[in-house]
Amino acid sequence: MQFTLEDITADEIDRRRGVYGPLTDSVRDLIDAVIRTEVDAADIDDARRRIDEVVAGLRSSQIDGSYGVRFNSDAVGMPWGNAVMGVRNAIAPPVRTVADREGVTAEFTLGAAYEGPAHHVHGGVCAMVLDQVLGEAAAADDIPCFTGTITVTYRRPTPLGALSARAEIVDRDGRKKIVRGTLSDADGVTAEAEGVFIVPKNWSGPSNLK
């Protein structure tokens, strides 16, 4: 994996987050509005023209390709194009994890943009969120790793609305980390996952891995 170093301060990261985060929230709100609007065709055509004008303005200065994975010199990550939790990615579910001694947790709300079965979250979105949360739990020890395998068990349909996720490392075997996690609504677990995460062979950081 290729990383990009941006030699900026934590304050500058916070400033950029404050600039791009609200824009992403507005675009995410736009996506929801497009799905659920019932205005007439003339209003839709007018909205499309105005959106096209905004897109053209934003494209007047932009990078080539994807956003990539960026870090500053203090190893603060900026994966802001990430498909699950990218600060600048409006199609990403609004998932923000919080780490503790046992693993990571996240509380978030999934609306109309993430629907699969009527009024329920698409199973692929559930798997995507669990992969992300398990991956962050796997990397909580500051040793990088990649998803090797992940198995998702769906206990029942996951309703749209307020949800939570939880994951933690449960075992280690050389370069492998075994991580388990759950996705839940107010009534309990809707899906659970177990993943094997692999530390790269060329990892040279401090560890006893073989």
Helices and strands as residue ranges (DSSP letters): E 3-5, H 10-36, H 41-58, E 69-71, E 77-78, E 97-99, E 104-110, G 112-114, H 123-138, G 139-141, E 146-154, E 161-173, E 176-185, E 188-198
